Amino acid sequence: MKKFLSAIALLLIFVCVATAQSVTITAGGSGNIKLPILSNSQIANMTNPQLGMMVFDQTFNVVRVFNGTNWTCLNCPVQSFNNAQIANIKSFTLNVGIGNTYTAGGIRDFKSQDNAIGDIKTTLGGSAPNGFLLDNQEVIVFENVLNQTMQNLSSAEILTLVGQSQWVNQSIYNQPIDVALKSDDTNLIYLVREAGSYERREGNIMGLKAYRFTNKVYIEKYSPFVSVLDKIITVNTTVNLLSGMSITNPENYNIISTSPWFLITNSILSFPKTTNKPQNNYGIIYFLPKSSSLPVYRMRIFTHRASANTIGQYFDTNGNVINRINYLDDYLGNVIDNNIPFTLYLPSGTNLRAILAFRVPPPTAGTEE
């Protein structure tokens, strides 16, 4: 009886709302109640929705209930994130120039026209919060400062709101620009965000337009790989990637190379030689963990096949570099400068990273015979 009365009450609510919204309510088969069927935009633009109202979102094929603030999804998949933090998120506009050149606008608090994430601070230090960081994997950002209600949300509440939202207007950016967040040039260790390569989607949280970005942050560590640069690379050159990155649990990682010229077999990197191999080869090796609790590593690789005269000038007969400083300053920098993507440095400003300054880790490159 109680279920019957509840159903009648719910039906009366829908009748009232449907009248206001010009939605027709019809009975389903076997005495079931058929919910109003609306598009997602119609639901979002509904005036004066009432607490407890239910509709079927035909855009995403889900049932939504109005909880007094948001249209929550009843059957959306559960998010896999474990933690959400309030953050200040800065971004910039990246413009592609001619060839391998890029320009970047000023780094600022996020604006919807920006296409690259520049910096994320969960320790605000006086900065105004304008978004959320999810497990250091994704960013939810707004054009305005979060109101006090949103700033007071718990991690679980933020994850619930994100999970109940629908994310549309997907855009994929593949511009090869990185932001170096931290640089330890002495030990050749870098914390880098792929600012120009990410996915962006749009949604709505608590009535505010939200933008969702993938947040790809990697640790680059090069000091164990200096020998790749200090000797001529041959078909017999191999590099143990796991020991170089100090990975002791290899079963928890997938290692992927973006270039066919950098071959990985059982975690060993080699440099195959074929008749159609180009003179310059650039790629990235990713160490992707199977758990979000593990660090994510990345290694940028560039190799160049030099002339016999160049090899004779910079290497001895055993293939060892003769003068490493001259090799870097006089030869390798010019080769890298013309062939690999640039990286933006923070917090020094918006000038693109200078390749000849060799803040690009030198061991990313080597001379092939």
C-alpha positions, 0 to 999 in steps of 0.5 A: 500500500505504501509503495502504491501511495508513493507511486501516486504521489510521484506521478502527481509531481510529474504531472505538475512538472510536465504541465509546466515544462510541456512534457506529456506523461504516459502510462507504461505497460503493466501499470508501470510509470513512464518517466518524462523523456528529455534531452540533456540540454532540456533537463539542464534548462528546466526552470524551477525543478522540484526536489525528488523529480525524476526524468529519463535523459535521452542524450545519455540514456540514464535516469536522473533525480533532482536532489535540490541542487543537481540532476544526479545520475542513478545508473552512471558508472562509478568513478575509479578515483580515490581522492579529490583535492581543491586546487588552483589551476593555471592555464595558457593558450598555445599557438602553433607556428611554422615548422617546429615553433610554438608560442604561448600566451601568458599563464593565468587562472583558467579561461575557457579559451585556453588549450593547455594546463600550465600549473596545478597547486593543491597547496594554495598559498594565497591563490584562489581555488578554481577547480579539483584535482582527481588522483593527480590524473584528471583536472576539473576546472571552472572559469571563476573562483569556487564558491564557499559551498564548493570549497567546503566539499569533502573528497568523497562529495567531489568525486560523487558530483564528478561521477554524476555529471555527464561530460560532452564536447570532447576535444583531443589536443596533440601538440607536443609541448611539455611543461617542466614543473620541477627541474633538477639539472644536476641529477637530471631529474624532471617532473613534466606535464604533457600540457599540449597533449590531452583530452578536454570535455565539458560538463556541469557541476552544481549549476556551473560550467566545468571543464575536464582535462586529463592531467598527464604528469611524468617523472623523467630520470636520465642520469642512469642513461648517460652512457647512451650519449657518451658512446656511439649507438650501434645495433649492439647497443642495449639499455636496461630500462628497469634498472635505469628507472630503479623499477623493482616491480616490473610486473606492475608496469607496461613499457611503451615506445612511441617510435618503431626505431626504439625497440623494447624487448623484455624491458631492454631498449635497443636501436635496430638498423634498417635500410629505411631508417630516417636520419633523425629519430624522436620518440618517448618511452612511457613507463605506465603503472597498473596502479594509480598509487605508483609513479609514472615515468617517461623518457624522451629519446632522440637519435641522429645518424651523423656523417663519418667526418662528424663521428671522427671529429667527436668520437675516438676509434672505440666510439667514446666521445672525445670532448663531451662539452664540445660535443654538446655545445658545438654539435648535438645542440644544433641537431636537437634544436631542429628536430625535437619538440620544445618544452615550456618552463615554469615558473620562469614565464612563458618563453619556450624552453631553449634547447641550446641551454641544455636544460633538455636532459642531454641523455635523451639524444645519441649519435648513431653510427 
